[in-house]
Amino acid sequence: MNYVPGKPLIEKLPPSVARKLGAAKSNGETVLIQVGTDLDESLNYNPQWVVVTDQQVLVIPESGVDGTQSMAIGDVEDVKVEERVGLGALALTHKAGPEMHVPYSPSLTAVFAEVADGIRQLKDNEPLTLPTELEQTQCEHCGKRLPEKNGVCAACLKKWQTFRRIVGYMAAYPVRLVTTIALTFISALFTLLPPKITEYVIDGVLTTGWDAVAIPFIESTDRLDRLGLLILGLVIIRLLIWGVDVVMAALSRSLGLRAIGDLREDLYRAFQMVPVRFYDRRKVGALTSRMNNDTDRMEVIMTYDFYFVFSNSLLFVGILGFLAWMNWQLTLFVVAPIPLIVLAGTRIWYRIMTFWTQWSGKWGRLSAQLNESIHGIRVVKAFAQEAKESERFDQYNEDLRDVDTRGERAWFVFWTVTNLFMNVGVFFVWYFGGRQILGGELTLGALIAFMSYLWMLYQPLRWFGDFYSYILRAFAGAQRVFEVIDSEPEPYQKPDAVRLPKIEGHLEFESVFFGYDPGKPVLKGVDLEVKAGEMIGLVGKSGAGKSTLINLVCRFYDPDRGRLLVDGVPMTDVNLRDLRSQIGMVHQQPFLFDGTIAENIAYGKPDATFDEVMRAAIAAEAHEFIVKKPDGYDMRVGESGGRLSGGEKQRVSIARAILHNPRILILDEATSSLDTPTEKKIQMAIARLVEGRTTFAIAHRLSTLRSADRLVVMDEGNIAEVGTHRELMDREGIFYRLVKTQQETTLDMFMTAVGIELE
């Protein structure tokens, strides 16, 4: 970490820059921002530092004697971040002098967006508000680039911590877990016995001098009796191992399936609880890939590999102990390659982990492409772009194949070399063990048992080799899953939140600034008061900030600066469930779930009776078309309401809002793209819906907003005009020009349609 904790825009200066800063600023100046960039004015990789004080902006090169540039805060006319080809730049416009440009690589975009916003606040004499954390594109520990913003660094991933966290889900079922571990221990003990019995069969029955060998639990001196009892013992032990393994496998699978079920529930719950901003930065296909592919890999570990880890670990330790007890000299030849294998495994960890992390990211990108092309299949076919989409998919598929191949190749080389090292020990054991037999120091049965244990020792080692490769893939998936689970959820559980069980609907915007990207504000100092029960029509060109204002009302986002109050209480202090439960929305493109019409209408009030559902449908002018359907209210609407027309979906959406009975209503282009008869019905339904509710209505057809109490005209993030329809027309400002333009366009289209040419 190269910055002060909690102050990401105060980075630690190198000594040369600190000296230049000391010479460039006065004693009374306070440093507010100091961040480094990796490019100089000539676009060479030569670090510079941007230092912002309460009086000036300084650009200080890290190398050279001096070269410091400065611009007084009072002389800054404008500040912005510019996106250029392959880089960005912080641009400061001087009121009278030359501009100042500070280039940087794309990885620093988020940092300099915040720097620009901080300078903008200072030049506008606003209180300086700086972020306490930034989106990370590079690991703050090792500096390596992250696979995605705020992702987990593969090099710094603590693998055993991740493994313990996976096991933690299994620990939620302690009886099954403890029983599985106990059975694993018993199975491992039984597995160690057959080679020892084989030794007694050879030395105590089959070879010369058999009568001098004492066999535990067998007193008979008859060779046939000894042989029969030893073979019977082998059969019993094998049956016991088989029985224990069957029970253990059943318990392990039951335990693993329950644990992965809990994990998927936590992941889905996290998807529901993370803020909307989380989805702004990620594609749907990449997120569904975490639920599908990443959890599938974790399921294999939890369900199948968990007890193998314990059993093979116990076998490895037990066998190694047996070997050392039987013949420590030969054991040295066995264990000699193990340190090399462990060292090689730790060295190759990061490289292979990087491949599997890249694989997860590229699989997510492939899933996103597939998801997008299927959802947009009508557009693809309408423009005959099947070949182009296939080429895009092929490219993503080839990228996935390439990284998969590189990962498998690296693992294959590692494992074949280590496997060779392990087999070398076998040759030494045969040679030196044979010499000990010839010298009378070792029996044939003991050597055969030793070799059996040796092959048993290599079996868990080989399994760990295969498991190590798979667990790297699973860890790469686990880090993506836990990233979502660990994401900061929306503050539904805020302990000191103000409860508002019944909202009146009085809203106040006080100098509200907001931007989806740092340093690029969409709303710029919005001041607006909306009285309870008032209908506000939001008007403006596309991108003016209308939908953004609505997003703040729903608290999908919080203002960057300023306050939004509901009934006199700052919205950030209001209980989020109380707020959202009293807001209703009718969108331009209403979303219906794949259920019945009745279930969709009752979505906001699951305990509603059928009579309530039907009354809401009648009020929304939807009852008439519903009863004409084959199954009426029990008709399934299909995915996204695909079995209903646009007007029908819109009326079901309005019925849903009516039944929900919100105190604050959002109408986002609720009557656009509809035929005239349908629009009239929906207008009648909306007129009933808005009664007694604070309503925000967005419409591009300005004539539909005549019934609004006030119209708010937005322009480039500011409120330009406020008034009734008549007042704004009399003022002949922005709204007047929008109406005239729309009327002229409509008239032009009508004349063209009937074949009359306007002069």
C-alpha positions, 0 to 999 in steps of 0.5 A, a space after each residue: 500500500 503506497 498511500 495513507 490508509 483511508 486516504 487513497 489520494 494522499 500517496 507517499 512521495 519519493 524523497 526527490 519529489 518531497 524536496 521539490 514540493 517543499 521548495 514550491 509551496 509556502 509554509 501556510 499551504 495545506 496539501 490536500 491531494 498528492 498522486 503519481 502518474 506514470 507518463 510525462 508530457 512526451 508520453 514516456 514512462 517517466 513518473 510525475 506527481 500531481 499535488 493539490 494544495 488549498 492554493 494551487 495545483 502542482 505538477 512535479 517531475 520525479 526526475 531532473 533538477 526541477 521542471 515543476 509546473 503550477 496553476 493557482 486554484 483561483 486561475 482554474 477555469 475548467 478541469 476535466 479528464 480526457 479519454 485519448 487513444 490508449 491513455 487519459 489526461 487530466 486537463 486544466 484550463 487557465 482563465 488567461 494562460 496556457 492549459 496544463 495537461 497531465 497524461 496517465 495510463 488507463 489503469 489510473 483513470 479512476 484516480 485522476 477522475 477523483 483528482 479532477 473532481 477534487 480540483 473542481 470542488 476547490 475552484 467552485 469554493 465548495 467543501 472538499 469531499 474526497 473518497 475513502 477508497 477507490 476502485 482497484 485495478 492493480 494489487 496494492 501489495 504486489 502491484 500486479 494488474 488485477 483480473 478485473 476491477 476490485 478483483 482478487 490478486 492470484 499472486 497474493 491469494 492465500 490458498 489455505 485461507 480460501 480452503 478453510 473458508 470452503 470447509 467452513 461451509 461444511 462445518 455448519 453440519 458438525 455431526 456429518 463432518 466429524 463422522 466423515 473425518 472419523 470414518 476417514 481415519 478408520 479407513 486409513 488405518 485399515 488401509 495400512 494393514 494389508 502390506 504388513 499381512 503380505 509380509 507375514 505371508 511371505 516371511 511366515 509361510 512361504 519362505 525358508 525359516 518361516 517357523 522362526 517368524 512370530 505372527 501376531 494373533 496366530 499361535 498355530 505352527 502349521 503353514 496351511 493354517 497360517 496361510 488360511 488365517 492370514 488370507 482370511 484376515 486380508 479378506 475381512 480387512 478389505 471388506 471393512 475398508 469397502 464398507 467404511 468407504 461406502 458409508 464415508 462416501 455417502 456421508 461426504 456427498 450428503 455433506 458436500 451437497 448441503 454445503 454447496 447448497 448453502 454457498 449458492 444461497 449465500 451467492 444468490 442472496 449477495 446478488 440480490 443485496 449488492 447495490 445497483 452500482 455493482 451491476 454497472 461494472 459487470 456483464 450479466 453473463 460474467 456474473 451467471 458464470 460465477 453461479 454456474 461454472 465457479 460453484 460447480 468447481 467448488 461443488 466437486 471439492 466439497 462433494 468428492 474431494 473433501 474426504 480424499 484430502 483427509 484420507 490421502 493426508 492420513 495415508 501419506 503420514 501413516 505410510 511414511 511413519 511405517 516406512 521409517 519404522 521398517 527401514 529408515 535407511 531406505 526411507 531416505 531414498 523415498 523422501 529425497 525427492 519430496 522437498 524438490 516437489 514441494 519447492 517446485 509446487 510453491 514456485 508454479 503456484 502463481 503461474 498456474 493460478 494466473 492461468 486459471 484466474 484468466 480462464 475464469 475471466 475469459 469464460 465469463 466473457 464467453 458467457 456474456 457474449 452468448 447471453 447477449 447474442 441470445 437475448 438480442 437474436 431478433 436484432 442479429 437476424 434483422 441485420 443479418 449479422 449471424 456471421 459477425 456474432 459467430 466470429 466474435 464468439 469464435 474469438 472469445 472461444 479461441 482466447 479461452 482455449 489458448 489460456 486453457 492450453 497454456 495452463 494445462 501445458 504448464 501443469 503437464 510439464 511440472 507433473 511429468 518432471 516431478 513424477 520422474 523424480 518420485 520414480 527414481 526413489 523406487 530404483 534406489 529402494 530395489 537396489 539397496 534393499 536387495 543388497 540388504 537381503 543378500 547381506 541378511 539385514 532384511 527379509 524378502 517379505 519386509 522388502 515386498 511390504 516396503 515396496 507396497 507401502 512405497 507405491 501406496 505412498 506415491 498414490 496419494 502424491 499422484 492424487 495430490 498432483 491431480 488434485 492440486 491442478 483442480 484445486 487451483 481452478 476451484 480456488 480461482 472460481 472461489 475467489 470470484 464467488 467470495 468477491 461477490 459474497 464479500 461485497 458491501 450490501 445495501 444498508 438494509 440492516 443499518 442499526 440506527 436507520 430512521 423508521 418511516 412506516 408511512 411516508 408522506 412523499 415530501 422530497 427535497 434535493 439540496 445541492 445534489 451532485 452525482 455521477 456514475 463515473 468518478 469525476 464525470 457528474 451527471 447531476 450538478 447541484 440540483 435543488 428541488 422541493 417536491 410536496 407530498 402528493 405533487 405530480 412532477 413531470 421531468 423534461 429534457 433531452 436525452 442525457 440531461 439527467 432525468 433518469 438519474 434523478 429517478 435513480 436517486 429517488 429510489 436510492 439505487 445510488 446515493 448523491 456524491 455531494 449534497 442531500 436528498 431528504 424524504 419527509 425532512 429526513 436525509 434519505 441515507 438515514 431512512 430505513 431502506 426497506 421502509 423507503 423501497 416498500 413505498 415506491 412503485 415504478 412503471 417502466 417503458 419496458 415493463 419486466 414480468 417474471 415467468 409466472 402467472 398474471 396473478 402472481 405478477 400483479 401481486 409481486 409487490 404484495 405477495 399476501 394479496 387476495 384474489 379479489 384485491 388482484 382483480 380490483 387492481 387489474 380492473 383499475 389498470 384497464 387490464 381485467 378485460 384482456 385477462 379474462 379473454 385469455 385461455 387460463 385467465 389470471 392463471 395464464 403463465 406469461 412466459 420469460 420476461 412476459 413474452 406471451 403478452 403484447 407490449 400494451 398488455 404487459 404495461 397494464 399488468 405492470 400498472 396493476 402491480 403498482 396499483 396493488 402495491 399502493 406506493 406513496 411515491 410513484 415513478 412513471 418512466 415513459 409509461 405510454 411510449 410506443 403504444 397504439 392510440 386505443 391502448 394508450 388511452 386505456 393506459 392513460 385512464 389507468 395512470 390517472 387513477 394510479 397517481 391520485 394522492 401520490 407523489 409522482 415523477 413522470 418522464 415522457 418524451 411526448 411532452 403533451 402527455 405531461 399536461 396534467 402534471 402539477 409542475 414540469 421540471 426542465 433539465 439541461 446538462 445535469 442542471 434544473 433549467 426551468 420549473 413551472 406549469 405547462 402554461 407558465 413554461 410555454 409563456 416563458 418561451 425558454 427551453 421547454 417552449 423550444 422543445 415543444 415547438 420542435 416536437 410539433 414541427 417534427 410531428 407535422 413534417 412526418 404527417 405531411 410526408 406520410 400523406 404526400 404533401 411537400 412543405 415549402 
